[in-house]
């Protein structure tokens, strides 16, 4: 029989059991006695899954020996294997947990359905077990899988909401919800936990739930409301599990004596797995949801494998690693060894004094799961307590970070649409990892920028225009795509100003390349040069001409084309230059970006332009100032655009002159809710611009030695004023939707400025002195992910200031776990947003390497200058 065609390639089965009672006898205290079932018998043809999670069954006791043995058979079985273990937190040591992690264990499992055997634990008892596990497992980023009924889940709702979210909670078999219980308030509470991202649900155990209602399609009909409700509540929070080899139902053992449970060797049930999958596919019509059901367990359940080096750095720094003969795992893979995990457990849970060997356990298909495996961190790190406050109750003036966030699933290994290449295999124009000074690319693939692609290779204008209008018009805005400036630019300029269309097509083509949908940057650079050629003809000068004369004042003769240009043409010029800059930012082309900055600053000096700063050119000028300030965050820039606008006052004036541009354009159709949001957003945008200017001021002040400290005092006073203003902002019903998202970006930017102030103007302070600010940025980044939804987590937040806050946080944060999280986000975003994220990751890694060696803070300017001519961001 061939492989199940309904199931995607690389699919995961997150719930199976393996039994080997001959090699690993069951403990005497057990509720049933299953016959043997080896991993090599796994029914790949039925399930279609090639990655399998083996769940430590309750009848196997607390020794992980059998599980470790199974995980070592990955190659033999032709599968990628991970495991969930039954753990006794009172005896297991941290060293033993680390060893389990090394061989592929990624969580603990609690089976809390008594089925008439022993006492049925209640929510309070189960909650205590979960709390004890979470305390021990949080540092590993493990999951806790629980099989209990839906009433128990509901009773633990508040505990789950307040848990350390590094531990991911997983509900087996639809949370133990049986037919008819979908109408209960307990099920409604269960769904709320799923919607909030606090609970991942295994789409598994179908026949365990519909038992007594028929079989196959008939039985599935009985649980249809349950299944569909769970999927609707959390399309990003569901994972498939077959429950192979289908042990007997617990209810079938009711009435058996303890001796009968030991003596009666149970076979396995015949279960129509293929029918379950067929019906499930009919119920899940959305292809994306279907793909995620099978493909994203590594993201929502942390099934990645950390390399030994990574584990040593994070879990056991400074440990001495012994030979294989001393390996603490050997006793568990040897059936003749001890039956229990630790025959003489130490009284302390800390890392054992015995050195720990972390074996290099790497199945062939492991590569896609390398990297950090630590899930979300939306909790307060100001102290040991996790009080439940709303985000906006925090005080910035006193740095009283007492807020917590709504925990959510974190997309740790975001699957990019249509399978783009990995960061290491991308056709990147450069290799920043191996070069101390990155050479700027002149083209992409085998084409030079001046070569027009052949018809067979061309992305048509129609295709690119469609992709831009459907996918990219909201790329840098929290607004609905229908009401963004990008959408307006496309409809206003592309038919009348072909150079604007060329610029948009250039950026759109680059976006397709960096998201893995197109083979190279050839088409993008072709459209880029087409735009440059048209701009040169219209303006009478090129970017290179302005660069050659730089710096130069306005000249009525040489600038006559700008002086005579219409408002429409000047606006089109600014828009086209902005999209060209976005392309150069994605492709990490520092020389080109500098030329554009200087060209725009020169045009802003022309009286005809400077004296008519409103509408489009005003708004685009503020965007250019943001890009310019971001580029100057680690080393001084020339601030040419800001100076041409007239400094901070001119910049704020440009913002205010353009805030209602779209309202005027769409006067009849512009929605009232958009008008209201524009009004609420304006003061937040103004404060963001003021903070971006401060970033430039900080690096400029650092480079000057003549201010005598007065400049530092002024900057400190401005930061304090911003802190007080943030405290004073009333966060009520108005801050919802994009306004709330803008507020979060503002918080991230404020904390970024505080880190910059600490590192640049108080460089002698110890490493991680601004760690609290770094943690706040990470929390804000998490919240932005939650607000945008799971489908957006492979793309950066739609703000032009990113990835600067994330980079600052990654450099300054104390805990390597959070640094790994930030680095992973940078790598993930690099798969859709381009080389600036790849280079940003290189920069962070290099900073950490230098500071680890030096044992103190290292000057960022010197390090960033080594990478891409300093234009990393």
C-alpha positions, 0 to 999 in steps of 0.5 A: 500500500502506498503512502497516504496521499492526503497527508503532507510530506514531512508530517508529524504524528505527535501521539504514539506509544512503543512497548517492549516488555521483554527488554524493558519489563513493566513495573508491577504497579500498572493498570493494564498489560499491553503486548509488544509494539516496536517503532519499526512496526509504525504504520507509515502508510496509513498515517503518512507521517515520517516524524513521530513523537513517542509518548511514555505510557503510564504502564511503563513506570517512571524509568525512561529506559524504554523511551531512550532505547526507542529514540535511538532507533530513528535510523532503523525505523526511517523516522525522525523521533522525539519523546515525551517522558513520565517524570518523577520530579522528586528524584530526577536531577537537572543533569538527567533532564539535560541528558534526556533532552540531548537524545530527543525528549521534549516534554513530560506526560501526565496520564490522569484518567483513572478509568476505575483503577485507583483514585481519580485525581481532581483539578487541584491535584493535577494542577500541583503536579503540573506546577512541580513539573513546570518549575523543573522544565521551564529552563528547557522549554519543554511541553507538558502533555496531559490526558484529563477530562475537559472539566479538569482543564476548565478548573485549571484555567487560571493556573494555566493563564499564570504559568511560566509560558516557557512551558507549553501546555498540551491537551491530549485527545481534544482535552478529553471532551466526549460527545455532548460535552461541547455544550458545557461551560467547561468546554467553552472555557477550554476553547478560551484557553486555546484561543488565547494560545495557552493550550495546544490540542492534540487532534487525536484519540477519535475513537476513544471519544466516540466509543459507543456511537458507532465506528469510522464515519458514523463515530466521527459524526458524534464528535464533529461539533467538538473537533470543528470547535477546537479547530476554529478556536485555534487553527495554529494550536492543533497538532495531529496524533494517531494514538498508535498502536491503539491500546484498549479503551480504559472503560473496557477494563472496568471491573478487572482486579489488579491481578487480572490487569497484570495477567491479561496481555491485551492486544490492540484495537483495529482502528480506521486511521485512514477513515479518520484522516479522510473525514478530518480532511473534509472538515478542514477545507483550508489548505494552510490549516491542514498543512499546519496540523501536520507540519508545525509541531516543531514550532508549537511543541518545541520538538527541535534538537539543540546541538550539544554545543548549544546545550552546553552553553545554555544548560551546563556552562563550564561543565566538563564533558566526559567520555562515552564510557562515563555517559549518564545515559548508558544505564538507560539504554542498557537493559541490564542496567538499573530499572529506575532512573536514579537509584540514589537520587541526590537531594538537590535538583541542581546539576549533578557533580558528576560530569554530563556527556551530551551525545550527538544524537542527530537523525538525518532529517534533524536539520530543519529543527536545529536551533532554539527550542525555548517557547514564549516568554510573555511574563514579567522578569522584574522579579520572582513573582508573576502578578497579573497586570495589564500591559499598560499598568507598568510604570516607565519612570521608575522602571517598575516592570510589573506587567505580564502579557497574555502567553501565546504559542511561539512560531519557533521554526516558522514554515515559510510559504511554498518552502523557501530555502533556508538561510544558509542556502539562500542565493544571497549576494554575500556571505556575512558569516565568513567575511569581516568586510562584506562586499556589496552585491552588484546583481543576483544569480547569473544576471547582471542588473543590466541584463533583461530576463528572458520571457521564460524567466520573467515575472510578469508585471501583472503577476508582480502588481497582483502580489504587491496589491494583495500581499505587500500593501500592508507590509509596513502598516498596522492599518487595513491594507485597503487604507494604507499609503502603499495601496494609495501610491499604487493606484495614484502613480503607477499608470501615470508615472512609470518610474513609480511602477518600476520601483514597486516592481523592484521591491516586490520581486525582491520580496518574492526572492527572499520569501523563497518564491523566486530564484534570484534578484535579476528581475528586481535589479532590472526594474531597479535600474529601469527606475533609475534611468527614468528618474535621471531623464526626468530630473536631469541628474542621477543619484551618482551626480548628487553623490559626486557633488555631496555635500552641496547647497541648492543651485538654481541652475543644476536644480532647475528640473526640481524647481519646475517640477509639478507637485505630482511629479515631486510626490512620485519621485519621493515615492519611487525613491522610497521603494528603491530604498526598501529594495536596497535595505532587503538586499543590504546594499549600503552604497545605494542606500546612502546615495538615496538618502543624500539624493532626497536630502538634496531635493528637500533643499529646493525651495519649490519642494521645501516650501510645499511640504504636505501630503505625500512628500511629507509623509515619505520624508518622515519614513526616510528620517526613520530609516536614516536614524535606524542606520545611525543607531550604532554609529554616527550618521550625517543626519542629512534628511533631518537637517534638510527638513529643518531638524526635529521641528520640521520633521514633526511639522511634516508628520502633522501636515500629512496625517490626514492625507488619506482622509482627504483623498478618500473623503467620501469612502474613508471609514469613520473608524479609520479617522478615529484611529488616525487621530489617536495614532498621531501623538504616538507617531510623533513621539516615535519620531522624537525617539528616533531622533534621540537615537541619532543624538546619542551616537552623535553625542558619543562621538563628541568630546567637547560637550562637557556632559551637558549633551548627555544631561539633555538627552537624559532629560528627554528620555525621562520626559518620554518615560513620564509621558508614557506613564501618563498615556491613558490606555482605555478603549481607544487603544485597540487595533492598530493604535494599540500595535503602534503603542507597543512599537512605541514602547519597544522604541523607548526601551531601545533608546534607553539601551542605546543611552546606556551602552553609548553614553555609559559604556563603562557600566557592566554588561547587561546593565540595561537588561530590564529594557531588553526584556521589555522589548522581547515582551513587546515583540511577543505581544505584537506576534499575538496581536498579529496572529500565528500566520504572520510570525514568519514576517517582522512586525509591520513597522519601519523601525524593526529590527532595531529594537530586537537587535538592541535587546539581543545584544544587551539581554543577560539570559542566553535563552532570550538571546537565542529567542531573539536570534531565532526571530532574526533568522526567521524574519530573514527568510521573508524580509531579506539580508538586513535581518541576516546581517543583524543576526551576524552583528548580534552574534559577533557582539556577543563573541567579543563581549564574552572574550572581553568580559565587558561591554564592547563598542558597537560602532567598531563591530558594526563597521566590519559588517556591510560597511556599517549599514546593517540596519 
